[in-house]
Amino acid sequence: MDAIALVGNPNSGKTTLFNALTGSNQHVGNWPGVTVEKKEADLKRKYEKIFPAGRVVDLPGAYSIAPYTSEEAITSDFVLNEQPGVIINIVDASSLERSLYFTTQLLELGIPVVVALNKQDL
C-alpha cells in the first residue's frame, strides 16, 4: 500500500494532523524541531474511503527537498526514495511565502500533492 507522507516546514502542524488521522498521541509542541525522526501509523478506518493508503508517515520539518540538516535528510530521502502515494504538504497560512519554495519542489516530483493550509487563525 502506498503511504501518505505528511511534510511541511517545521512547526506547521504535521504531527497534529498525524495524530488526528491515526489516533496516535505523538508529542506536539509550539516550537520547531519536535519531530526529529520518521513516525508511521495506520490510518483510521473512517478515512480509508478518502485515502485508500493504509499508512500515514509523519516526517520532520523541512524547508527544501535538498537537505541542509539531518532531519531534512530524513524527509527528503523518504519522499524521493519511498515514493509515497500522496503527499500532504501542511503549510503555515500565516507564513505562506516561506512555504512556497518547498511546495513548488514537491509539485515537480510528479507525486500527487494536497496543500493543507493550517494556522490561518493566527
N, CA and C of each residue as an Amber inpcrd file, in Angstrom:
protein
   366
   0.8260000  -1.1870000   0.0000000   0.0000000   0.0000000   0.0000000
   0.8700000   1.2500000   0.0000000   0.4840000   2.2250000  -0.7600000
   1.2040000   3.4900000  -0.7720000   0.9640000   4.2450000   0.5240000
   1.9700000   4.9820000   0.9250000   1.8710000   5.7580000   2.1590000
   1.3970000   7.1750000   1.8770000   0.8510000   7.7940000   2.8930000
   0.5230000   9.2180000   2.8820000   1.6450000   9.9040000   3.6410000
   2.3960000  10.7580000   2.9720000   3.5070000  11.4590000   3.6100000
   3.0490000  12.8380000   4.0600000   3.2430000  13.1430000   5.3320000
   2.9380000  14.4670000   5.8720000   4.2300000  15.2630000   5.9090000
   4.2910000  16.3130000   5.1000000   5.5030000  17.1300000   5.0230000
   5.1430000  18.6000000   5.1920000   6.1550000  19.3960000   5.4660000
   5.9630000  20.8320000   5.6000000   7.1010000  21.4310000   6.3890000
   7.0910000  22.7310000   6.4920000   8.1060000  23.4340000   7.2690000
   7.9930000  23.0420000   8.7400000   9.0610000  23.2390000   9.5060000
   8.9780000  22.9680000  10.9410000   7.8560000  23.7790000  11.6030000
   7.1950000  23.1550000  12.5680000   6.1450000  23.7990000  13.3580000
   4.9410000  24.2430000  12.5220000   4.5990000  23.4400000  11.5080000
   3.4470000  23.7850000  10.6690000   2.1880000  23.0100000  11.0490000
   2.3240000  21.9820000  11.8950000   1.1590000  21.2150000  12.3300000
   1.1020000  19.7970000  11.8000000   2.2060000  19.2750000  11.3050000
   2.2280000  17.9290000  10.7330000   1.8470000  16.8560000  11.7520000
   2.4280000  16.9220000  12.9300000   2.1650000  15.8900000  13.9310000
   0.7470000  15.9830000  14.4720000   0.1940000  17.1660000  14.5650000
  -1.1990000  17.3160000  14.9890000  -2.1240000  16.6200000  13.9920000
  -1.8770000  16.8040000  12.6960000  -2.6740000  16.1150000  11.6760000
  -2.4270000  14.6090000  11.7350000  -1.1860000  14.1990000  11.9260000
  -0.8450000  12.7790000  12.0660000  -1.6640000  12.1420000  13.1930000
  -1.6970000  12.7900000  14.3430000  -2.4670000  12.2670000  15.4720000
  -3.9530000  12.1620000  15.1390000  -4.4960000  13.1510000  14.4350000
  -5.9210000  13.1400000  14.0660000  -6.2370000  12.0300000  13.0670000
  -5.3570000  11.8090000  12.0950000  -5.6020000  10.8010000  11.0580000
  -5.3960000   9.3750000  11.5510000  -4.5600000   9.2030000  12.5720000
  -4.1960000   7.8500000  13.0060000  -4.6970000   7.4780000  14.3960000
  -5.1130000   8.4560000  15.1790000  -5.4790000   8.1800000  16.5600000
  -4.2660000   8.0590000  17.4670000  -3.1020000   8.4010000  16.9570000
  -1.8700000   8.3590000  17.7540000  -1.8490000   9.5080000  18.7460000
  -0.8740000   9.4670000  19.6220000  -0.7110000  10.5190000  20.6180000
   0.7520000  10.9590000  20.6570000   1.2940000  11.2870000  19.4800000
   2.6810000  11.7400000  19.4010000   2.8060000  13.1300000  20.0130000
   3.9570000  13.4020000  20.5900000   4.2120000  14.6920000  21.2420000
   4.1900000  15.8250000  20.2200000   3.5010000  16.9000000  20.5510000
   3.4880000  18.1090000  19.7270000   3.9520000  19.2760000  20.5870000
   4.4580000  20.3090000  19.9410000   4.9010000  21.4950000  20.6600000
   4.8110000  22.7090000  19.7690000   4.7860000  23.8620000  20.3810000
   4.6820000  25.1090000  19.6250000   6.0660000  25.6890000  19.3390000
   6.9520000  24.8340000  18.8880000   8.2990000  25.2590000  18.5050000
   8.8160000  24.2880000  17.4550000   9.7130000  24.7450000  16.5950000
  10.2570000  23.8780000  15.5500000  11.1330000  22.7730000  16.1390000
  11.1970000  21.6540000  15.4390000  12.1200000  20.5870000  15.7980000
  11.5910000  19.5530000  16.7590000  10.2870000  19.5040000  16.9890000
   9.7280000  18.4960000  17.8890000   9.8610000  17.1110000  17.2570000
   9.5330000  16.9870000  15.9810000   9.6620000  15.7140000  15.2730000
  11.0360000  15.6670000  14.6160000  11.8700000  14.7250000  15.0550000
  13.2210000  14.6130000  14.5020000  13.4600000  13.2700000  13.8320000
  12.4360000  12.4350000  13.7830000  12.5370000  11.1630000  13.0910000
  11.1960000  10.8340000  12.4410000  11.2280000   9.8920000  11.5230000
  10.0230000   9.4620000  10.8180000   9.1560000   8.6340000  11.7620000
   7.8530000   8.9070000  11.7560000   6.9050000   8.1230000  12.5400000
   5.8280000   7.6010000  11.5940000   5.4090000   6.3550000  11.7950000
   4.3960000   5.7380000  10.9410000   3.2860000   5.1410000  11.7900000
   2.0760000   5.1770000  11.2520000   0.9280000   4.5390000  11.9110000
  -0.1470000   4.2730000  10.8650000  -1.0600000   3.3860000  11.2080000
  -2.1720000   3.0720000  10.3100000  -3.2000000   4.1940000  10.3260000
  -3.7660000   4.4460000   9.1640000  -4.8310000   5.4260000   9.0040000
  -6.0890000   4.9060000   9.6990000  -6.8210000   5.7980000  10.3700000
  -8.1000000   5.4090000  10.9710000  -9.0210000   4.8930000   9.8730000
  -9.7810000   3.8730000  10.1820000 -10.6700000   3.2600000   9.1920000
 -11.6400000   4.2540000   8.5600000 -12.1250000   5.2160000   9.3300000
 -13.1250000   6.1460000   8.7940000 -12.5670000   7.0270000   7.6790000
 -11.2510000   7.0830000   7.5220000 -10.6520000   7.8930000   6.4580000
 -10.2220000   7.0700000   5.2450000 -10.3820000   5.7620000   5.2960000
  -9.8870000   4.9120000   4.2170000 -10.5980000   5.1450000   2.8860000
 -11.8350000   5.6370000   2.9060000 -12.5210000   5.9250000   1.6430000
 -11.9220000   7.1420000   0.9570000 -11.4010000   8.0740000   1.7420000
 -10.7880000   9.2800000   1.1860000  -9.3760000   8.9810000   0.7140000
  -8.6060000   8.3050000   1.5570000  -7.2210000   7.9420000   1.2560000
  -7.0930000   6.4330000   1.3660000  -7.1330000   5.7040000   0.2480000
  -7.0580000   4.2430000   0.3100000  -5.7480000   3.7150000   0.9000000
  -4.6970000   4.5270000   0.9130000  -3.4390000   4.0850000   1.5130000
  -3.6570000   3.8210000   2.9940000  -3.0080000   2.8160000   3.5120000
  -3.2340000   2.4420000   4.8910000  -2.2580000   3.0180000   5.8940000
  -1.1490000   3.5910000   5.4330000  -0.1220000   4.0940000   6.3390000
   0.0310000   5.5990000   6.2060000   0.2230000   6.2530000   7.3460000
   0.4960000   7.6860000   7.3780000   1.8990000   7.8460000   7.9520000
   2.7050000   8.6690000   7.2940000   4.0830000   8.8850000   7.7280000
   4.2580000  10.3540000   8.0830000   4.6080000  10.6030000   9.3340000
   4.8810000  11.9510000   9.8390000   6.3830000  12.1860000   9.7180000
   6.7570000  13.1780000   8.9340000   8.1720000  13.4370000   8.6650000
   8.6380000  14.7210000   9.3350000   9.9290000  14.7980000   9.6580000
  10.4560000  16.0300000  10.2550000  10.2670000  17.2300000   9.3310000
  10.2000000  18.4020000   9.9160000  10.0380000  19.6270000   9.1440000
  11.2010000  19.8780000   8.2020000  10.8810000  20.4570000   7.0450000
  11.9010000  20.7560000   6.0360000  11.5190000  22.0300000   5.2990000
  12.5300000  22.7350000   4.8360000  12.3190000  23.9350000   4.0330000
  12.5900000  23.6820000   2.5590000  13.1830000  22.5230000   2.2470000
  13.5840000  22.2390000   0.8750000  13.7340000  20.7340000   0.7020000
  13.6280000  20.2690000  -0.5320000  13.8620000  18.8620000  -0.8380000
  15.3620000  18.5610000  -0.8340000  16.1810000  19.6210000  -0.9240000
  17.6410000  19.4870000  -0.8240000  18.0070000  19.6810000   0.6470000
  18.3710000  18.6030000   1.3440000  18.5390000  18.6840000   2.7940000
  19.7320000  19.5250000   3.2350000  19.5120000  20.2700000   4.3010000
  20.5590000  21.0520000   4.9490000  20.8750000  20.4680000   6.3220000
  19.8640000  19.8590000   6.9600000  20.0350000  19.2450000   8.2770000
  19.7510000  17.7490000   8.1860000  20.1030000  17.0180000   9.2340000
  19.8360000  15.5750000   9.2500000  18.3330000  15.2940000   9.2570000
  17.5520000  16.1740000   9.8910000  16.1010000  15.9980000   9.8920000
  15.5350000  16.1810000   8.4860000  16.0220000  17.2010000   7.7750000
  15.5730000  17.4100000   6.3960000  15.9780000  16.2370000   5.5090000
  17.1150000  15.6090000   5.7920000  17.5580000  14.4490000   5.0090000
  16.5830000  13.2880000   5.1640000  16.0370000  13.0980000   6.3570000
  15.0450000  12.0390000   6.5740000  13.8290000  12.2820000   5.6850000
  13.3590000  13.5210000   5.6590000  12.1960000  13.8780000   4.8450000
  12.4980000  13.7170000   3.3640000  13.6120000  14.2490000   2.9230000
  14.0000000  14.1720000   1.5170000  14.1550000  12.7220000   1.0660000
  14.8610000  11.9150000   1.8540000  15.0670000  10.5080000   1.5000000
  13.7470000   9.7660000   1.3660000  12.8190000  10.0010000   2.2860000
  11.5390000   9.3000000   2.2100000  10.7650000   9.7130000   0.9600000
  10.6480000  11.0070000   0.7340000   9.8560000  11.4950000  -0.4000000
  10.4680000  11.0550000  -1.7280000  11.7840000  11.1200000  -1.8470000
  12.4380000  10.7860000  -3.1130000  12.5870000   9.2870000  -3.3380000
  12.8180000   8.5120000  -2.2920000  13.1330000   7.0960000  -2.4620000
  11.9760000   6.1510000  -2.1700000  11.0770000   6.5210000  -1.2860000
   9.9560000   5.6460000  -0.9370000   8.7380000   5.8760000  -1.8260000
   8.7150000   6.9770000  -2.5580000   7.6160000   7.2950000  -3.4720000
   6.2420000   7.1160000  -2.8150000   5.8810000   7.9870000  -1.8910000
   4.5560000   7.8810000  -1.2660000   3.4480000   8.0280000  -2.3050000
   2.2830000   7.4860000  -2.0030000   1.1500000   7.5850000  -2.9150000
   0.6070000   8.9950000  -3.0210000   0.6910000   9.7290000  -1.9330000
   0.2480000  11.1240000  -1.8990000   1.0650000  11.8540000  -0.8320000
   1.3060000  13.1210000  -1.0920000   1.9750000  13.9880000  -0.1270000
   0.9570000  15.0090000   0.3530000   0.8090000  15.1260000   1.6630000
   0.0230000  16.2230000   2.2240000   1.0300000  17.2370000   2.7380000
   1.0750000  18.3750000   2.0760000   2.0020000  19.4480000   2.4290000
   1.2720000  20.4090000   3.3590000   1.6030000  20.3490000   4.6500000
   0.9680000  21.2250000   5.6290000   1.6950000  22.5600000   5.5920000
   0.9560000  23.6070000   5.2710000   1.5250000  24.9390000   5.0750000
   0.9840000  25.8790000   6.1450000   1.8770000  26.5980000   6.7920000
   1.5020000  27.6100000   7.7770000   0.9360000  28.8080000   7.0140000
  -0.3790000  29.0010000   7.0880000  -1.0380000  30.0640000   6.3180000
  -0.6160000  31.4550000   6.7650000  -0.0880000  31.5670000   7.9720000
   0.3670000  32.8800000   8.4330000   1.7540000  33.2220000   7.9000000
   2.3570000  32.2720000   7.1740000   3.6940000  32.4710000   6.6200000
   3.8060000  31.7710000   5.2620000   2.9140000  32.1240000   4.3470000
   2.8370000  31.4370000   3.0540000   4.1180000  31.5160000   2.2340000
   4.7160000  32.6840000   2.1530000   5.8830000  32.8520000   1.2870000
   7.0030000  31.8870000   1.6430000   7.1940000  31.6530000   2.9240000
   8.2730000  30.7670000   3.3660000   8.0410000  29.3340000   2.8900000
   6.7940000  28.9290000   2.7020000   6.4580000  27.5570000   2.3270000
   6.4030000  27.3220000   0.8240000   6.2600000  28.3620000   0.0430000
   6.0140000  28.1880000  -1.3920000   7.1640000  27.5210000  -2.1350000
   8.3940000  27.7800000  -1.7480000   9.5370000  27.1570000  -2.4230000
   9.4770000  25.6380000  -2.2720000   9.2720000  25.1730000  -1.0490000
   9.1830000  23.7410000  -0.7890000   7.9790000  23.1390000  -1.5090000
   6.8630000  23.8380000  -1.4910000   5.6620000  23.3660000  -2.1850000
   5.9300000  23.1870000  -3.6730000   6.6010000  24.1440000  -4.2810000
   6.9460000  24.0550000  -5.7080000   7.8270000  22.8420000  -5.9790000
   8.8070000  22.6060000  -5.1300000   9.6780000  21.4410000  -5.3000000
   8.8800000  20.1400000  -5.2240000   7.9590000  20.0570000  -4.2990000
   7.1430000  18.8520000  -4.1570000   6.2760000  18.6220000  -5.3880000
   5.6810000  19.6850000  -5.9120000   4.8270000  19.5660000  -7.0970000
   5.6040000  19.0660000  -8.3070000   6.8750000  19.4050000  -8.3900000
   7.7070000  18.9930000  -9.5240000   8.0690000  17.5100000  -9.4900000
   7.8170000  16.8230000  -8.3860000   8.1740000  15.4090000  -8.2660000
   7.2170000  14.4890000  -9.0220000   6.0380000  14.9760000  -9.3670000
   5.0740000  14.1410000 -10.0700000   4.2480000  13.2500000  -9.1510000
   4.3650000  13.4360000  -7.8610000   3.5640000  12.7060000  -6.8740000
   2.3700000  13.5990000  -6.5300000   1.1600000  13.0350000  -6.4290000
   0.0170000  13.8790000  -6.0560000   0.2750000  14.6100000  -4.7320000
  -0.0240000  15.9070000  -4.7270000   0.2070000  16.7460000  -3.5480000
  -1.0970000  17.4300000  -3.1500000  -1.4250000  17.3430000  -1.8730000
  -2.5240000  18.0990000  -1.2880000  -1.8780000  19.1930000  -0.4430000
  -2.2290000  20.4400000  -0.7050000  -1.7160000  21.5420000   0.1050000
  -2.7750000  21.8630000   1.1550000  -2.4150000  21.6500000   2.4120000
  -3.3330000  21.8800000   3.5330000  -2.8830000  23.1190000   4.2910000
  -3.7050000  24.1740000   4.2290000  -3.3710000  25.4090000   4.9410000
  -3.7560000  25.2700000   6.4090000  -2.8270000  25.5960000   7.2760000
  -3.0240000  25.4940000   8.7150000  -2.6670000  26.8280000   9.3570000
  -3.1190000  27.0500000  10.5570000  -2.8170000  28.2560000  11.3310000
  -3.3550000  29.5300000  10.6870000  -4.4440000  29.4330000   9.9430000
  -4.9960000  30.6230000   9.2970000  -5.6280000  31.5750000  10.2990000
  -5.8270000  31.1160000  11.5250000  -6.4260000  31.9630000  12.5500000
  -5.3960000  32.7980000  13.3070000  -4.1370000  32.6370000  12.9860000
  -3.0840000  33.3870000  13.6950000  -2.8130000  34.7190000  13.0530000
